[in-house]
């Protein structure tokens, strides 16, 4: 999948947004992601979880934000990993 990667929070976070917008089933995604990390919060628009020592926010449209993270290639790799679990 191709992504647009944006630096956020003064460079402490990266958001990987798929070029093609998705419509993720957030209830199913939360169930799957609860096996990969600790879910901190979830609603119909986003899921926040602890994963690999980071706070990860997954949005319904497929955007994935990683905090803290500063490597763009890692952000893309991690976004692929997470989205492959839930799409």
Buried (B, 14 or more C-beta within 10 A) or exposed (E): BEBEBBBEEEEEBBBBBBEEEBEBEBEEBBEBBEEBBEBEEBEEEBBBBEBEEBBBBBBBBBBBBBBEBEEBEBBBEBBBEBBEEBB
